[in-house]
Amino acid sequence: MRIVCVSDTHNCNEEIAVPDGDVLIHSGDATTVGSVEQLRAFNRWFFSLPHKHKIFVAGNHDWLFEKDNELARRLLDPSIIYLQDSSTEIDGLQIYGSPWQPRFFDWAFNLNRGYELAEKWAMIPDDIDILITHGPPYGILDLVPRKGWDENTGCEELRKRVEQIAELSRLKLHVFGHIHCGYGVHEEYGVKFVNASTCDEQYNPTQPPIVVDL
């Protein structure tokens, strides 16, 4: 199965060359401010792509999914699978998605590090093949350069849960974004980690979609 991964497209939409595949995964920040108009524009573009299966998980910019989840879901075409602490099955693959992240300024889907996030990650089933979150696990494709030092910005509790699942199950792929400068692929615990951030630090769509064959 060919899986095409994008994230943090921030309404650049038609500027992005998306390769064909069986499943298209978008791991959040489809918009910049999460307005109805921006979500409608994203839906038109995402729906128009030829992939048989399309999955979307909201990000911290996709405000409408936190402020009015019912309305936001209605604005997506029914063929788009929206995951929010929920799962779906495609051709025998169990896929789980969640939008939460460590508190980041005053954006959507913020939770405090530690117990609050651990509660959300505990909801992830053990028997999944693909995990989709908006943000990265701590220490994996999450490095942000600061003046004179670099900072790992991912979630510690998510890292712990991913390690547990990797030991217990058949987890093959973890897709996320959020940290634009963390774009790339990393393999550990037998799991392929993909930071699929499409936009760079200047919010230009310079980082191409990442294709994974499972």
C-alpha positions in Angstrom: 0.0 0.0 0.0 1.3 3.4 -1.0 0.8 6.1 1.6 1.3 9.8 0.8 1.9 12.0 3.8 1.4 15.8 4.0 1.0 18.2 6.9 1.1 21.9 7.7 -0.1 22.9 4.3 -1.6 26.2 5.6 -3.9 26.8 2.7 -1.2 26.6 0.1 -3.2 23.8 -1.4 -2.9 24.0 -5.2 0.8 25.0 -4.9 1.6 21.5 -3.6 2.4 18.7 -6.1 0.9 15.6 -4.4 2.0 12.3 -5.8 -0.5 9.5 -6.4 -1.0 6.7 -3.9 -3.6 4.6 -2.2 -4.0 6.6 1.1 -3.4 10.3 1.6 -2.8 11.4 5.2 -2.9 15.0 6.3 -1.7 15.4 9.9 -3.0 18.9 10.6 -2.7 22.6 10.1 -4.6 22.6 6.8 -5.4 26.2 7.5 -3.8 29.3 9.0 -6.6 30.6 11.3 -9.2 27.9 11.0 -12.0 30.0 9.5 -15.0 28.5 7.7 -13.7 30.0 4.4 -10.2 28.5 4.8 -11.6 25.1 5.8 -13.9 25.1 2.7 -11.0 25.9 0.5 -9.0 23.1 2.0 -11.9 20.7 1.5 -12.3 21.6 -2.1 -8.6 20.9 -2.7 -8.3 17.8 -0.6 -11.5 16.2 -2.0 -10.2 16.9 -5.6 -7.1 14.7 -5.1 -7.3 11.3 -6.7 -6.4 9.1 -3.8 -8.9 6.4 -2.9 -8.7 7.0 0.8 -8.1 10.4 2.5 -7.5 10.9 6.2 -7.3 14.2 8.1 -6.3 15.0 11.7 -6.7 18.7 12.8 -3.7 20.8 14.0 -3.3 23.8 16.3 -4.1 26.2 13.5 -7.4 24.4 12.6 -9.4 26.3 15.2 -12.9 25.5 13.9 -12.4 21.8 14.9 -12.0 22.9 18.5 -14.5 25.8 18.6 -17.3 24.1 16.7 -16.4 20.5 15.9 -19.8 19.6 14.5 -19.7 22.5 12.0 -16.1 21.8 11.0 -16.9 18.1 10.3 -19.9 19.1 8.2 -17.6 21.2 6.0 -15.5 18.2 5.0 -16.8 15.9 2.3 -18.1 12.7 3.7 -15.4 10.8 1.8 -12.7 12.4 3.9 -12.0 10.4 7.1 -11.6 12.8 10.0 -9.9 11.3 13.1 -10.0 12.9 16.5 -9.1 10.4 19.2 -10.6 7.8 17.0 -9.7 5.1 14.5 -10.5 3.7 11.1 -9.6 0.5 9.2 -8.4 0.5 5.6 -7.6 -2.7 3.8 -6.8 -4.4 7.2 -4.7 -1.6 8.5 -5.7 -0.1 11.8 -5.2 3.7 11.8 -5.6 6.0 14.8 -5.5 9.8 14.8 -5.4 12.6 17.5 -4.8 16.3 17.3 -3.5 17.2 20.8 -0.1 18.8 21.5 1.9 20.2 24.4 0.8 23.8 25.1 2.0 26.1 22.3 1.1 29.8 22.8 -2.7 30.1 22.7 -3.5 27.8 19.8 -6.1 25.0 19.4 -5.8 21.5 20.9 -3.3 22.6 23.6 -2.9 20.5 26.7 -0.3 20.7 29.5 2.7 18.4 29.4 2.5 15.5 31.7 -0.8 14.0 33.0 -3.2 15.9 30.6 -1.5 14.6 27.5 -0.8 11.2 29.0 -4.6 10.7 29.4 -5.1 11.4 25.7 -2.3 9.1 24.6 -3.6 6.3 26.8 -6.6 6.2 24.5 -4.4 5.0 21.6 -5.1 1.3 21.1 -2.3 -1.2 21.4 -3.1 -2.9 18.1 -2.6 -0.2 15.5 -0.6 -0.2 12.3 -0.5 3.6 11.7 -0.6 6.5 14.2 -1.3 10.0 13.1 -0.8 12.9 15.5 -0.3 16.6 14.8 2.8 17.0 16.9 5.9 14.8 17.2 7.1 12.6 20.0 9.9 14.0 22.1 13.3 13.6 20.5 12.1 12.5 17.1 12.1 15.1 14.2 11.2 17.8 16.8 14.4 19.8 17.0 14.0 23.6 16.8 17.1 25.8 16.5 17.3 28.5 19.2 20.0 31.2 19.6 23.1 29.2 20.7 21.2 25.9 21.3 18.7 23.5 19.9 15.4 22.5 21.7 13.5 19.3 21.4 9.8 20.4 21.4 7.9 17.1 21.0 5.8 15.4 23.6 7.5 13.3 26.3 4.3 11.4 27.1 3.6 10.6 23.4 7.1 9.2 23.1 6.5 6.9 26.1 3.2 5.7 24.6 4.7 5.1 21.2 7.5 3.0 22.7 4.9 0.9 24.6 2.8 0.3 21.5 5.9 -0.5 19.4 6.8 -3.2 21.9 3.2 -4.6 22.1 1.9 -4.4 18.6 2.5 -4.1 14.8 2.9 -0.3 14.7 4.7 0.5 11.4 4.2 4.2 10.8 3.8 7.4 12.8 2.9 10.5 10.8 2.9 14.0 12.2 4.0 17.6 11.5 3.7 20.8 13.5 7.5 21.4 13.7 8.2 22.6 10.2 12.0 22.5 10.6 11.7 18.9 11.7 10.6 17.7 8.2 12.0 14.3 7.3 12.0 10.5 8.1 13.4 8.6 11.0 13.3 4.9 11.9 13.4 3.5 15.4 11.8 0.6 17.3 10.9 -0.8 13.9 8.7 2.2 13.3 9.0 4.7 10.5 8.5 8.2 11.8 7.5 10.9 9.3 7.4 14.6 9.9 5.5 15.6 6.8 5.4 19.4 7.3 4.9 20.8 3.8 5.6 24.4 4.7 9.0 25.6 5.8 9.7 28.1 8.6 8.6 30.9 6.3 5.3 29.1 5.6 6.3 28.5 2.0 5.3 25.0 0.6 8.9 24.0 -0.2 9.0 20.5 1.5 7.4 17.8 -0.8 5.0 15.2 0.4 6.6 12.0 1.8 5.7 8.7 0.3 5.8 5.5 2.4 5.1 2.0 1.0 3.8 -0.5 3.5 
